[in-house]
């Protein structure tokens, strides 16, 4: 039944992501039986759109619930790395309409959606860089933004923006890591996350911006502008 529902969606006018169609069909037998596990984001967003993922383990639900506990959604938000189908941005856009204020832009070069049904949701098929103009945004968010999370942190600190992202489990090689240490982190990703968090916290202290670490499966890093939050 799930496979029939998936095929119906993938070949409907609403679905225009060719690459996801091909792989979602190829791996459907694997992923459709493991929707409570971590699966590739472009498939996960499709399954979420179709209401197949149990609420108790839905990563999008948990991320947005945590976000709303810490930050006000009724502001101008930039989501970085929203994926092919921007389900988090769509969910937040709907929530903003319900509360009567706020807008959200999702930025990702892999976006396959060309139009949004929400007037307060802007789609930006671009790569986030240090040159990205974020002056019109109050809050930067990302779910597993991978290598771009350091850029997000840097931009949020130097331009005095709020920040909220959930770290991914990936271990990225850099010139600062020896081959031995890199291999060690590959085997112990939790130590790699701890190292990153400590360096991020030290970095935020340089800018006199307090960073909160929220532990929940994988850490969430959050920076909140106290002046703006009082408005």
LINDATA-V882395 format. One record per pair of residues at least 4 apart in sequence whose ideal C-beta (glycine too) atoms are under 6 Angstrom apart, sorted by the first residue. I is the first residue (numbers start at 1). J is the second residue. D is the distance in Angstrom with one decimal. If there is no record, write none. Layout:
BEGIN
i=I j=J d=D
i=I j=J d=D
END
This chain:
BEGIN
i=2 j=32 d=4.9
i=3 j=28 d=5.6
i=5 j=50 d=5.8
i=6 j=28 d=6.0
i=9 j=15 d=5.7
i=9 j=50 d=5.7
i=10 j=15 d=5.1
i=10 j=21 d=4.7
i=16 j=112 d=5.9
i=17 j=84 d=4.9
i=17 j=112 d=3.5
i=20 j=24 d=5.4
i=20 j=42 d=4.7
i=20 j=84 d=5.5
i=23 j=27 d=5.9
i=24 j=43 d=5.3
i=24 j=46 d=6.0
i=27 j=31 d=5.4
i=28 j=32 d=5.2
i=31 j=39 d=4.9
i=31 j=43 d=5.6
i=35 j=47 d=5.8
i=35 j=52 d=5.6
i=35 j=53 d=5.0
i=36 j=54 d=6.0
i=36 j=57 d=4.4
i=39 j=43 d=5.4
i=39 j=44 d=5.2
i=41 j=83 d=4.6
i=42 j=83 d=5.8
i=42 j=84 d=4.3
i=45 j=83 d=5.6
i=45 j=85 d=3.9
i=45 j=87 d=4.4
i=47 j=52 d=4.4
i=47 j=53 d=5.4
i=48 j=53 d=5.4
i=48 j=60 d=5.8
i=48 j=87 d=5.1
i=53 j=58 d=4.9
i=60 j=87 d=5.7
i=60 j=88 d=5.5
i=63 j=143 d=5.0
i=63 j=166 d=6.0
i=64 j=91 d=5.8
i=67 j=71 d=5.8
i=67 j=164 d=5.5
i=68 j=73 d=5.7
i=70 j=222 d=5.4
i=71 j=139 d=5.8
i=71 j=164 d=5.8
i=73 j=95 d=5.7
i=73 j=96 d=5.9
i=73 j=102 d=5.7
i=74 j=99 d=5.4
i=74 j=101 d=4.0
i=74 j=102 d=4.2
i=75 j=102 d=5.6
i=75 j=138 d=4.0
i=75 j=139 d=5.7
i=76 j=103 d=5.2
i=76 j=136 d=6.0
i=76 j=137 d=5.0
i=76 j=138 d=5.0
i=77 j=104 d=4.3
i=77 j=139 d=4.9
i=78 j=105 d=5.2
i=78 j=137 d=4.3
i=78 j=140 d=5.2
i=79 j=89 d=5.0
i=79 j=106 d=4.5
i=79 j=141 d=5.1
i=80 j=107 d=5.5
i=80 j=128 d=4.7
i=80 j=142 d=4.6
i=80 j=145 d=5.5
i=80 j=148 d=5.8
i=80 j=152 d=5.7
i=81 j=108 d=5.4
i=81 j=142 d=5.2
i=81 j=145 d=4.4
i=81 j=148 d=5.9
i=82 j=86 d=3.8
i=82 j=89 d=5.3
i=82 j=106 d=3.7
i=82 j=108 d=4.8
i=84 j=110 d=5.5
i=84 j=112 d=4.5
i=86 j=90 d=5.9
i=86 j=106 d=4.2
i=88 j=143 d=6.0
i=89 j=104 d=5.2
i=89 j=106 d=3.9
i=89 j=121 d=5.7
i=92 j=104 d=5.1
i=93 j=104 d=5.4
i=93 j=118 d=3.9
i=93 j=120 d=5.3
i=93 j=121 d=3.9
i=96 j=102 d=3.6
i=96 j=120 d=5.5
i=103 j=120 d=4.4
i=104 j=121 d=5.6
i=105 j=122 d=4.2
i=105 j=124 d=5.6
i=107 j=124 d=4.4
i=107 j=126 d=5.7
i=107 j=128 d=5.4
i=109 j=127 d=4.8
i=111 j=123 d=5.7
i=111 j=125 d=4.6
i=116 j=121 d=4.3
i=116 j=123 d=5.8
i=128 j=132 d=5.2
i=128 j=148 d=5.4
i=134 j=155 d=5.8
i=134 j=159 d=5.9
i=138 j=162 d=6.0
i=139 j=162 d=4.2
i=140 j=152 d=5.3
i=140 j=156 d=5.3
i=140 j=161 d=5.7
i=140 j=163 d=5.1
i=141 j=164 d=4.9
i=142 j=165 d=4.0
i=143 j=166 d=5.2
i=144 j=168 d=3.9
i=145 j=149 d=4.5
i=145 j=165 d=5.4
i=146 j=168 d=5.0
i=146 j=170 d=5.7
i=147 j=172 d=5.6
i=149 j=165 d=5.7
i=155 j=159 d=5.7
i=156 j=161 d=4.5
i=156 j=163 d=3.9
i=156 j=223 d=5.8
i=157 j=207 d=4.4
i=157 j=209 d=5.8
i=162 j=224 d=5.6
i=162 j=225 d=5.3
i=163 j=223 d=4.2
i=164 j=222 d=4.8
i=165 j=221 d=5.9
i=166 j=218 d=5.9
i=166 j=220 d=4.9
i=167 j=218 d=5.3
i=167 j=219 d=5.1
i=169 j=189 d=5.4
i=171 j=185 d=4.7
i=171 j=186 d=5.2
i=171 j=189 d=5.5
i=171 j=192 d=4.9
i=173 j=182 d=5.3
i=177 j=181 d=4.9
i=177 j=182 d=4.5
i=185 j=192 d=3.9
i=197 j=213 d=5.8
i=201 j=211 d=5.4
i=204 j=209 d=4.9
i=204 j=211 d=4.1
i=209 j=223 d=5.5
i=211 j=223 d=5.3
i=212 j=222 d=4.5
i=213 j=219 d=5.5
i=214 j=220 d=4.0
i=215 j=219 d=5.8
i=224 j=229 d=5.8
END
